[in-house]
């Protein structure tokens, strides 16, 4: 029986944690050795008991002048289910042909075309052996498969949460907006953007629209090294900064030559992005709708945030979500409460959801909700001075 790396990790934790989640030889686990109902109930009872106090807190220095804090708390406490997504289709006829093949193998797959890319998506599956078989079938057809976990009940009292907070010393690093290698009218994964820009760390930035496969444009202000790449969007917060590490938060307008605002500091800003809502101002939680709907404002989602601490250091924050087995997600107020406890003086919400991603030294330090990088319009990079 071959295990995926994540499965091996889960078995190691389950057999070595105290108290143990189960007793016995992990080698006996597999599709041919199903758990009995009594064993499953006992395992879930142990998980519920362990989750009451399960927490991981870790701080380390991933690069000089940076400190990364990782926090994980809780576990899922229901029988999980999974969905398999098969990617890599260019044309609808290819989707139809593979859909028929999967049907002949006993799997119902539904076609869709989000963001101008065709894919096939399974129903929720309860038998993980079938999940692995479906993923293997996709691989033998030359297609990549993603496995997304789900829960039968997403309103559980105990849920897992994961977030990562990177603090950046402005005396060692300067921040800058970083765009896709082929220009501001295109979309690319953050890893590609960060590698092309040669920055030490990066986070996804503002919202964007999609106009084609790997094509799109920012929503709102994007001002990079004194060059306006995209105009302001009315009613949403901007963040500006310059090489002297002076920053400004608020709404701006563009008159064709300069930014107009009651704060004169805006005209000294060399970089400006726009996202929203504004979460923390002068150390106080202050959230206004800024034209966003209930889902973004009040429901749990993956989140990305950037801002300044009381000590004048920059920070990048990412909270994972939409994955019942990994992290349930965060409301804006939950994120703001975390950041306030961590000493944030100013915080601006960025694009979240499947775009939320934090990279340091070429490594991803969160788990994107779609289990792969989403092509985005631009990010924020930290470059060694």
C-alpha positions in Angstrom: 0.0 0.0 0.0 1.5 3.3 -1.0 0.6 6.5 0.8 0.7 10.1 -0.2 3.1 12.3 1.8 0.1 14.0 3.5 -1.3 10.6 4.4 2.0 9.4 5.9 2.2 12.6 7.9 -1.3 12.0 9.3 -0.5 8.4 10.3 2.7 9.5 12.0 0.8 12.1 14.1 -2.1 9.7 14.9 0.2 7.0 16.1 2.7 9.1 18.0 0.5 11.9 19.6 -0.5 11.6 23.3 -3.1 10.4 23.9 -3.0 8.2 20.8 -5.9 8.5 18.4 -5.8 4.8 17.8 -3.7 1.8 18.8 -2.3 -0.7 16.4 -0.1 -1.0 13.4 -0.5 1.8 10.8 0.5 -0.7 8.1 -2.8 -2.3 8.6 -4.7 0.7 7.3 -5.8 0.7 3.7 -8.9 0.1 1.4 -8.8 -3.7 2.1 -8.9 -3.2 5.9 -11.9 -1.0 6.6 -12.8 0.3 10.0 -15.7 -1.2 11.8 -18.5 1.1 13.0 -17.3 0.7 16.6 -13.7 1.5 15.6 -14.9 4.6 13.6 -16.9 5.8 16.6 -14.0 5.3 18.9 -11.6 7.1 16.6 -14.0 10.1 16.2 -14.5 10.2 20.0 -10.7 10.4 20.5 -10.4 13.1 17.8 -13.1 15.2 19.5 -11.4 14.8 22.9 -8.0 15.7 21.5 -9.3 18.6 19.6 -10.4 20.4 22.8 -6.8 21.3 23.5 -5.0 20.7 20.2 -2.9 23.7 19.2 0.4 24.3 17.4 2.2 27.6 17.7 5.6 28.1 16.0 7.9 31.1 15.5 11.1 31.1 13.5 13.2 33.3 11.2 12.8 32.2 7.6 15.2 34.9 6.4 17.3 37.7 8.1 15.0 40.6 9.1 11.8 38.4 9.0 9.9 36.5 11.6 7.2 34.0 10.7 4.5 32.8 13.2 2.4 29.8 12.3 -0.7 29.0 14.3 -3.0 25.9 14.1 -5.8 25.0 16.4 -8.6 22.4 16.5 -9.6 19.5 14.2 -12.5 18.5 12.2 -15.0 16.2 14.1 -17.2 14.5 11.6 -16.7 11.9 8.9 -15.0 13.6 6.0 -16.0 13.5 2.4 -13.9 14.4 -0.7 -14.3 15.9 -4.1 -12.0 15.2 -7.0 -11.3 17.9 -9.7 -9.6 16.9 -12.9 -7.9 19.8 -14.7 -6.0 20.5 -17.9 -8.7 20.7 -20.7 -8.5 23.2 -23.5 -11.6 22.2 -25.5 -15.1 21.1 -24.6 -15.0 17.9 -26.8 -12.0 16.6 -24.8 -14.1 17.2 -21.6 -17.0 15.3 -23.0 -14.9 12.3 -24.0 -13.2 12.0 -20.6 -16.6 12.5 -18.9 -17.9 9.4 -20.8 -14.8 7.4 -19.8 -15.2 8.2 -16.1 -18.9 7.2 -16.4 -17.8 3.8 -17.8 -15.6 3.4 -14.7 -18.5 4.2 -12.3 -17.8 7.9 -11.6 -20.2 10.7 -12.3 -18.2 13.9 -13.3 -19.7 17.3 -14.0 -18.0 19.7 -16.5 -17.6 23.4 -15.7 -15.5 26.3 -17.0 -14.5 28.7 -14.2 -12.1 31.4 -15.2 -12.1 30.2 -18.9 -10.6 26.8 -18.1 -12.5 23.6 -18.5 -12.5 21.0 -15.7 -14.4 18.0 -14.5 -15.7 17.8 -10.9 -16.8 14.7 -9.0 -19.7 14.4 -6.6 -18.8 14.3 -2.9 -17.3 10.8 -2.2 -17.3 9.1 1.2 -15.0 6.2 0.3 -11.4 7.4 0.1 -10.3 4.3 -1.8 -12.7 5.4 -4.6 -11.2 8.9 -4.3 -7.7 7.6 -4.9 -8.9 5.3 -7.7 -10.5 8.3 -9.5 -7.3 10.4 -9.1 -5.2 7.5 -10.4 -7.6 7.0 -13.4 -7.1 10.7 -14.3 -3.4 10.4 -14.1 -3.4 7.4 -16.5 -5.3 9.6 -18.9 -2.6 12.3 -18.7 -4.6 14.7 -16.6 -3.8 16.2 -13.2 -6.3 15.6 -10.3 -6.9 17.7 -7.2 -8.5 16.2 -4.0 -10.5 18.7 -2.0 -11.8 17.7 1.4 -15.2 18.6 2.7 -17.4 17.9 5.7 -21.0 16.7 6.0 -21.7 19.5 8.5 -19.7 22.7 8.3 -21.4 24.3 11.3 -19.5 22.3 13.9 -18.7 23.7 17.4 -15.1 22.6 16.9 -13.3 23.4 13.7 -9.7 23.7 12.6 -8.1 27.0 11.9 -4.7 27.8 10.4 -3.0 31.2 9.9 0.5 32.5 9.2 1.9 35.9 10.0 5.1 37.2 8.5 6.7 40.3 10.1 9.2 42.3 8.0 11.9 44.7 9.1 11.6 47.8 6.8 15.2 48.7 7.5 16.3 45.5 5.7 13.5 45.1 3.1 11.5 47.4 0.9 8.0 46.5 -0.4 6.8 46.8 -3.9 3.9 45.7 -6.0 4.9 42.9 -8.3 3.0 42.0 -11.5 2.8 39.0 -13.8 5.9 38.5 -16.1 3.8 39.2 -19.2 2.4 42.5 -18.0 -0.5 44.0 -16.0 -3.2 42.6 -18.4 -2.2 39.0 -17.7 -2.6 36.7 -14.7 0.0 34.3 -13.3 0.6 32.3 -10.1 2.2 34.1 -7.2 5.2 31.8 -7.4 5.9 32.8 -11.0 5.4 36.5 -10.2 7.7 36.3 -7.1 10.4 34.4 -9.0 10.3 36.8 -11.9 10.5 39.8 -9.6 13.3 38.1 -7.5 11.8 39.0 -4.1 12.4 37.2 -0.8 8.7 37.1 0.3 5.4 37.8 -1.4 1.7 37.9 -0.7 -1.2 38.1 -3.2 -2.6 41.7 -3.3 -5.7 43.4 -4.5 -8.8 42.2 -6.3 -8.9 41.6 -10.1 -11.2 40.8 -12.9 -10.8 37.9 -15.4 -11.2 38.5 -19.1 -9.8 35.2 -20.5 -7.6 32.3 -19.7 -4.6 33.8 -17.7 -5.8 37.2 -18.7 -7.3 39.9 -16.5 -6.8 43.3 -14.9 -6.6 44.8 -11.4 -9.7 46.3 -9.7 -8.8 49.7 -8.3 -5.7 51.7 -7.9 -2.3 50.2 -8.9 0.5 52.8 -8.8 4.0 51.2 -9.1 7.2 53.3 -8.8 5.3 56.5 -9.6 3.6 55.0 -12.7 -0.2 54.6 -12.7 -1.1 51.2 -14.1 -4.8 51.2 -13.1 -7.2 53.9 -11.9 -9.0 54.1 -8.5 -12.2 52.3 -7.7 -14.6 54.6 -5.8 -15.3 53.8 -2.2 -12.5 51.4 -1.3 -9.4 51.8 0.8 -6.0 52.3 -0.7 -2.5 51.7 0.9 0.4 53.9 -0.3 4.1 53.8 0.7 7.4 55.2 -0.3 11.1 54.2 0.0 11.4 56.1 3.3 8.8 53.7 4.7 6.1 56.4 5.1 2.7 55.0 4.5 -0.9 56.3 4.0 -4.2 54.6 4.2 -7.5 55.9 2.8 -9.4 56.6 -0.4 -7.9 58.5 -3.3 -9.0 60.0 -6.6 -7.0 60.6 -9.7 -7.4 63.9 -11.7 -5.3 62.8 -14.6 -2.0 64.0 -13.2 -1.9 63.6 -9.4 -3.8 61.9 -6.6 -6.3 64.2 -4.8 -6.9 63.6 -1.1 -7.2 65.7 2.1 -3.9 64.1 3.3 -0.9 65.7 1.5 1.2 62.7 2.1 -0.4 60.9 -0.8 1.6 62.8 -3.4 4.8 61.5 -1.8 3.7 57.9 -2.1 5.6 55.9 -4.8 3.5 52.8 -4.6 -0.3 52.6 -4.1 -2.6 49.5 -4.1 -6.4 49.3 -3.5 -8.3 46.5 -1.9 -10.5 46.7 1.3 -12.1 46.8 3.6 -9.9 48.7 6.0 -9.7 46.5 9.2 -7.6 48.3 11.8 -6.9 52.0 12.1 -4.6 53.5 14.8 -4.7 50.1 16.6 -8.5 50.0 16.7 -10.8 47.6 14.7 -12.7 49.7 12.2 -14.6 47.9 9.5 -16.9 49.6 7.0 -18.7 47.8 4.1 -16.9 49.7 1.3 -19.4 48.3 -1.1 -18.7 44.6 -0.4 -21.5 42.1 0.1 -22.4 40.0 3.1 -20.3 37.0 2.1 -17.0 38.9 2.1 -17.9 40.9 5.1 -19.4 38.4 7.5 -18.8 34.8 6.3 -15.7 32.6 6.8 -13.2 32.5 3.9 -9.5 32.3 3.3 -8.0 35.8 4.0 -5.0 37.8 3.0 -4.0 41.0 4.9 -1.1 43.4 4.9 -0.3 46.3 7.2 1.9 47.9 9.8 2.7 47.0 13.4 2.9 49.4 16.4 6.7 49.2 15.9 6.5 50.3 12.3 7.2 46.9 10.8 5.3 45.6 7.8 3.4 42.3 8.1 1.8 39.8 5.7 -1.0 37.6 7.1 -2.8 34.7 5.5 -5.6 32.6 7.0 -6.6 29.4 5.2 -10.2 28.4 4.7 -12.8 26.4 2.7 -11.3 23.1 3.9 -13.0 21.4 6.7 -10.1 19.1 7.4 -7.5 21.9 7.4 -9.0 25.3 8.2 -12.5 26.5 8.3 -11.7 30.1 7.3 -12.1 33.5 9.0 -14.5 36.4 9.1 -13.1 39.8 8.8 -13.7 40.5 12.5 -12.0 37.3 13.5 -8.9 38.3 11.4 -9.0 41.8 12.8 -9.1 40.4 16.4 -6.1 38.2 15.7 -4.1 41.0 14.2 -5.0 43.4 17.0 -3.7 40.9 19.6 -0.5 40.7 17.6 0.1 44.4 17.7 -1.2 45.6 14.3 -1.6 49.4 14.1 -3.0 49.4 10.5 -4.4 46.5 8.5 -5.9 46.3 5.0 -7.8 43.3 3.8 -6.6 42.0 0.4 -8.1 39.6 -2.1 -8.8 36.3 -0.3 -10.5 33.1 -1.3 -8.6 30.9 -3.7 -6.1 33.8 -4.3 -4.9 33.9 -0.6 -1.2 32.8 -0.6 2.0 33.6 1.3 5.5 32.8 -0.2 8.9 33.0 1.5 12.1 32.0 -0.2 10.3 30.2 -3.0 8.1 28.1 -0.6 4.4 28.4 0.0 3.5 28.7 3.7 -0.2 28.1 3.5 -2.6 25.7 1.7 -4.5 27.4 -1.1 -8.2 26.5 -0.9 -8.2 25.1 -4.4 -5.1 22.9 -3.7 -3.2 24.7 -6.4 -2.1 28.3 -7.1 -4.7 30.5 -8.7 -3.4 32.9 -11.4 -3.6 36.4 -10.0 -3.1 39.9 -11.2 -0.4 41.1 -8.9 1.2 40.7 -5.5 3.3 42.5 -2.9 6.9 41.6 -2.7 9.6 42.2 0.0 13.0 42.9 -1.6 16.3 43.0 0.3 17.6 46.5 0.4 
